[in-house]
Amino acid sequence: MNEKEIETLRNETKKLLDKFSKALDAVKNSEECNVEREEDRRKEKEGKKVDEDFRKIMLENAPTKSEDFIIAEKKSW
């Protein structure tokens, strides 16, 4: 492949990825999934310290969130 073909391929690939990204953004999945357990397994009740900086960083990095919760994608097999 010559340099012109490579550049054309890169441009087409970028356009395709941009189109795909826009299509994914258009999909809205508001299904919420909560798991209720009889026994609470959270470490806070055992007296272990929670790293607040880690929590803050994780929430800042999450692409979608609701208050203090990260909204994650759910896959089906």
N, C-alpha and C positions, 0 to 999 in steps of 0.2 A: 504494500500500500504506500502510496506517496503522501506527502504532507497535506495536500488538498483533500484527499479522500479521508484522511484521519480527522481533519478539522470538520469536514461535513458530517462525519459519523458522530463526533463529539456534540455538534450542534443539534443533530437529530435526537441524540440520546438525552440531552438536556431538555429539549422540548417535550419529549415523552415523559421524563421524570416530573417535570413541572405540571403537565396535564394530569398525571397520576396523583400527584400530591394534592392538587385542587379537588380531584374527585374524592380522595380520602377525607379531606376537610369537610366536604359537603355531606358526608355520612354522619348522621347524628344517632348515637346509641345511648339512650338515657336509662337503660336497664340497670338497676342497682341490685347488687348481690350482697346480702348480709348473712353471716354465719352466727348462729346463736349456740353457745355451748353452756352446759350446766355448770362447768367449772371455769372460772376466770383464770386464764393463763398469763395474764399480763405481769410483767416483772415489777411494775411500780408498787404493787401490793406487797411484794416481798422485801421492800425497803432498798432495792437497788436503784442507783441514780440513773436518770435518763439524760442522755446527751442532747441538750436543747439545740446546740449548734448543728448537730447532725440532722435533727428534725427540720430545722429551718432551711438548711441546704437542700435536703430532699424535696421539701415543698416548693422551693424556688426553682428547682430543676424539673419538676413535674410539668409535662405539657398541658395536662388538664387536671384541674383540682376543684374541689368544692369545700370551702372552709378549711378544715384541718385534715381533709381526706384526699388521697390521690385517686383519681378515676382511671382505672386500668382497663385495657382491652381484654375481653373474654373471648377465647377461641372455642370452637366446637370441632370435634373430630369426626 
